[in-house]
Amino acid sequence: MPAIEERKRVLLSEEIYHEGGPVAAKPLRRVAGITVIKNPYAGGYVEDITPFMKDLEALGLSLAKDVLKATGVSAAEIQGYGKGAIVGEAGELEHGALWHVPGGYAMREMLHDSKAIVPSTKKVGGVGARLDVPITHVNASYVRSHFDAMEVGVSDGPRADELAFVLVMTTGSRIHARVGGLAAEDVEGKDGLR
């Protein structure tokens, strides 16, 4: 299995106080961690790429720890999460899918009680490509107030032979969420949906 060659790691942090309405008593914090690594499969087709998912597990856990630390809150205070990947132009979309298990399970391990599937997106893009990473509530995907996204990217990546893997955590709902649906305080947390 190929060794992981990490070129850089980027942390993006936002504190949102309002979206044109009243200033929130507690700002929403969204943090994204991006790791840019060499794509061992760039430039050609390889049939069995699944072993690389196991290799990525330690990287996923390390990035999840960095993101959680950057939020400035405890794991119990994280309410939303998401993940994504940008594949450099010499790769294929399936290389981004390698992040599903190591990225998602890393966050779920850090946030011990999380039940909801970690939403995800991926694309092939050039240097400086941007990605909208979807976010949902950590315990119930139907919590409408937490349907969100964070736009991320790296100015000098991913290069053609690289992958940019992303993890996002948030401390709450959209700052002025008011469109109804299941409320976070009413989540049963049994099935990852409600």
One Martini backbone bead per residue (centre of mass of N, CA, C, O) as a GRO file, in nm:
protein
  194
    1MET     BB    1   0.098   0.035   0.020
    2PRO     BB    2   0.084   0.357   0.008
    3ALA     BB    3   0.219   0.632   0.112
    4ILE     BB    4   0.167   0.920   0.288
    5GLU     BB    5   0.177   1.251   0.125
    6GLU     BB    6   0.191   1.538   0.300
    7ARG     BB    7   0.193   1.885   0.220
    8LYS     BB    8  -0.076   2.003   0.365
    9ARG     BB    9  -0.249   2.213   0.614
   10VAL     BB   10  -0.585   2.344   0.663
   11LEU     BB   11  -0.749   2.608   0.851
   12LEU     BB   12  -1.095   2.702   0.874
   13SER     BB   13  -1.255   2.992   1.028
   14GLU     BB   14  -1.584   3.069   1.162
   15GLU     BB   15  -1.773   3.360   1.278
   16ILE     BB   16  -2.123   3.397   1.334
   17TYR     BB   17  -2.345   3.665   1.426
   18HIS     BB   18  -2.494   3.736   1.144
   19GLU     BB   19  -2.757   3.769   0.859
   20GLY     BB   20  -2.908   4.067   0.917
   21GLY     BB   21  -2.993   4.028   1.190
   22PRO     BB   22  -2.965   3.956   1.488
   23VAL     BB   23  -2.748   3.918   1.729
   24ALA     BB   24  -2.606   3.660   1.862
   25ALA     BB   25  -2.536   3.536   2.168
   26LYS     BB   26  -2.408   3.290   1.996
   27PRO     BB   27  -2.187   3.207   1.788
   28LEU     BB   28  -2.108   3.056   1.497
   29ARG     BB   29  -1.900   2.774   1.442
   30ARG     BB   30  -1.675   2.706   1.165
   31VAL     BB   31  -1.471   2.416   1.071
   32ALA     BB   32  -1.198   2.349   0.849
   33GLY     BB   33  -1.020   2.067   0.724
   34ILE     BB   34  -0.721   2.041   0.515
   35THR     BB   35  -0.573   1.785   0.317
   36VAL     BB   36  -0.273   1.753   0.120
   37ILE     BB   37  -0.217   1.488  -0.109
   38LYS     BB   38  -0.088   1.236  -0.265
   39ASN     BB   39  -0.185   1.061  -0.554
   40PRO     BB   40  -0.128   0.723  -0.612
   41TYR     BB   41  -0.347   0.716  -0.882
   42ALA     BB   42  -0.236   0.907  -1.067
   43GLY     BB   43  -0.249   0.862  -1.430
   44GLY     BB   44  -0.426   0.595  -1.364
   45TYR     BB   45  -0.566   0.278  -1.362
   46VAL     BB   46  -0.701   0.124  -1.062
   47GLU     BB   47  -0.887  -0.121  -0.939
   48ASP     BB   48  -0.761  -0.156  -0.635
   49ILE     BB   49  -0.821   0.104  -0.380
   50THR     BB   50  -0.924   0.019  -0.087
   51PRO     BB   51  -0.664  -0.005   0.097
   52PHE     BB   52  -0.627   0.312   0.134
   53MET     BB   53  -0.838   0.358   0.353
   54LYS     BB   54  -0.672   0.243   0.586
   55ASP     BB   55  -0.435   0.448   0.556
   56LEU     BB   56  -0.637   0.706   0.621
   57GLU     BB   57  -0.723   0.685   0.922
   58ALA     BB   58  -0.503   0.853   1.071
   59LEU     BB   59  -0.555   1.113   0.913
   60GLY     BB   60  -0.849   1.151   0.997
   61LEU     BB   61  -0.798   1.170   1.303
   62SER     BB   62  -0.601   1.408   1.297
   63LEU     BB   63  -0.793   1.610   1.160
   64ALA     BB   64  -1.024   1.594   1.365
   65LYS     BB   65  -0.859   1.703   1.601
   66ASP     BB   66  -0.794   1.979   1.476
   67VAL     BB   67  -1.084   2.074   1.437
   68LEU     BB   68  -1.184   2.054   1.724
   69LYS     BB   69  -0.975   2.243   1.848
   70ALA     BB   70  -1.056   2.496   1.664
   71THR     BB   71  -1.344   2.538   1.792
   72GLY     BB   72  -1.318   2.554   2.125
   73VAL     BB   73  -1.466   2.284   2.193
   74SER     BB   74  -1.630   2.023   2.277
   75ALA     BB   75  -1.755   1.738   2.154
   76ALA     BB   76  -2.047   1.787   2.285
   77GLU     BB   77  -2.075   2.078   2.114
   78ILE     BB   78  -2.111   1.936   1.856
   79GLN     BB   79  -2.369   1.961   1.582
   80GLY     BB   80  -2.191   1.954   1.310
   81TYR     BB   81  -2.126   1.781   0.983
   82GLY     BB   82  -1.862   1.715   0.727
   83LYS     BB   83  -1.749   1.615   0.390
   84GLY     BB   84  -1.462   1.606   0.149
   85ALA     BB   85  -1.341   1.624  -0.207
   86ILE     BB   86  -1.049   1.702  -0.405
   87VAL     BB   87  -0.953   1.619  -0.729
   88GLY     BB   88  -0.715   1.604  -0.924
   89GLU     BB   89  -0.687   1.591  -1.276
   90ALA     BB   90  -0.527   1.292  -1.261
   91GLY     BB   91  -0.784   1.195  -1.144
   92GLU     BB   92  -1.066   1.043  -0.982
   93LEU     BB   93  -1.357   1.043  -0.817
   94GLU     BB   94  -1.299   0.773  -0.657
   95HIS     BB   95  -1.067   0.895  -0.487
   96GLY     BB   96  -1.262   1.066  -0.307
   97ALA     BB   97  -1.422   0.813  -0.188
   98LEU     BB   98  -1.193   0.720   0.013
   99TRP     BB   99  -1.303   0.927   0.252
  100HIS     BB  100  -1.561   0.820   0.378
  101VAL     BB  101  -1.452   0.639   0.608
  102PRO     BB  102  -1.206   0.793   0.742
  103GLY     BB  103  -1.359   1.064   0.782
  104GLY     BB  104  -1.626   0.981   0.919
  105TYR     BB  105  -1.518   0.797   1.153
  106ALA     BB  106  -1.339   1.004   1.288
  107MET     BB  107  -1.566   1.192   1.383
  108ARG     BB  108  -1.736   0.978   1.530
  109GLU     BB  109  -1.512   0.915   1.735
  110MET     BB  110  -1.487   1.206   1.855
  111LEU     BB  111  -1.828   1.203   1.865
  112HIS     BB  112  -1.936   0.941   2.019
  113ASP     BB  113  -2.277   0.997   1.976
  114SER     BB  114  -2.298   0.981   1.684
  115LYS     BB  115  -2.557   0.890   1.421
  116ALA     BB  116  -2.518   1.037   1.169
  117ILE     BB  117  -2.451   1.076   0.869
  118VAL     BB  118  -2.190   1.191   0.675
  119PRO     BB  119  -2.183   1.426   0.471
  120SER     BB  120  -2.108   1.451   0.106
  121THR     BB  121  -1.844   1.560  -0.125
  122LYS     BB  122  -1.727   1.567  -0.476
  123LYS     BB  123  -1.439   1.650  -0.698
  124VAL     BB  124  -1.298   1.760  -0.991
  125GLY     BB  125  -1.000   1.977  -0.981
  126GLY     BB  126  -0.820   2.249  -0.971
  127VAL     BB  127  -0.639   2.485  -0.881
  128GLY     BB  128  -0.849   2.642  -0.640
  129ALA     BB  129  -1.075   2.481  -0.584
  130ARG     BB  130  -1.411   2.461  -0.486
  131LEU     BB  131  -1.614   2.353  -0.191
  132ASP     BB  132  -1.931   2.235  -0.090
  133VAL     BB  133  -1.991   2.141   0.236
  134PRO     BB  134  -2.199   1.946   0.387
  135ILE     BB  135  -2.440   1.990   0.662
  136THR     BB  136  -2.528   1.814   0.965
  137HIS     BB  137  -2.653   1.669   1.213
  138VAL     BB  138  -2.501   1.433   1.429
  139ASN     BB  139  -2.799   1.271   1.510
  140ALA     BB  140  -2.999   1.421   1.279
  141SER     BB  141  -3.078   1.465   0.947
  142TYR     BB  142  -3.375   1.623   1.004
  143VAL     BB  143  -3.237   1.886   1.100
  144ARG     BB  144  -3.299   2.176   0.941
  145SER     BB  145  -3.118   2.395   1.096
  146HIS     BB  146  -2.841   2.220   0.993
  147PHE     BB  147  -2.862   2.294   0.708
  148ASP     BB  148  -2.550   2.318   0.539
  149ALA     BB  149  -2.247   2.506   0.435
  150MET     BB  150  -1.893   2.498   0.334
  151GLU     BB  151  -1.657   2.684   0.186
  152VAL     BB  152  -1.368   2.544   0.018
  153GLY     BB  153  -0.998   2.582  -0.007
  154VAL     BB  154  -0.689   2.591  -0.202
  155SER     BB  155  -0.472   2.793  -0.362
  156ASP     BB  156  -0.242   2.534  -0.429
  157GLY     BB  157  -0.499   2.333  -0.460
  158PRO     BB  158  -0.501   2.071  -0.625
  159ARG     BB  159  -0.293   1.910  -0.782
  160ALA     BB  160  -0.302   1.677  -1.022
  161ASP     BB  161  -0.151   1.465  -0.793
  162GLU     BB  162  -0.393   1.534  -0.588
  163LEU     BB  163  -0.552   1.553  -0.260
  164ALA     BB  164  -0.845   1.699  -0.099
  165PHE     BB  165  -0.928   1.670   0.234
  166VAL     BB  166  -1.243   1.708   0.426
  167LEU     BB  167  -1.341   1.868   0.741
  168VAL     BB  168  -1.647   1.945   0.932
  169MET     BB  169  -1.740   2.170   1.204
  170THR     BB  170  -2.010   2.260   1.434
  171THR     BB  171  -2.198   2.457   1.696
  172GLY     BB  172  -2.463   2.481   1.501
  173SER     BB  173  -2.687   2.649   1.356
  174ARG     BB  174  -2.813   2.852   1.181
  175ILE     BB  175  -2.831   3.171   1.295
  176HIS     BB  176  -3.153   3.208   1.159
  177ALA     BB  177  -3.323   2.969   1.222
  178ARG     BB  178  -3.691   2.945   1.083
  179VAL     BB  179  -3.831   2.660   0.921
  180GLY     BB  180  -3.855   2.432   1.102
  181GLY     BB  181  -3.901   2.129   1.226
  182LEU     BB  182  -3.680   1.950   1.368
  183ALA     BB  183  -3.548   1.983   1.676
  184ALA     BB  184  -3.264   1.939   1.849
  185GLU     BB  185  -3.413   1.895   2.134
  186ASP     BB  186  -3.596   1.641   1.986
  187VAL     BB  187  -3.389   1.434   1.963
  188GLU     BB  188  -3.337   1.081   1.984
  189GLY     BB  189  -3.086   0.924   1.842
  190LYS     BB  190  -3.135   0.622   1.700
  191ASP     BB  191  -3.118   0.648   1.350
  192GLY     BB  192  -2.997   0.938   1.233
  193LEU     BB  193  -3.273   1.111   1.171
  194ARG     BB  194  -3.447   1.167   1.473
   0.00000   0.00000   0.00000
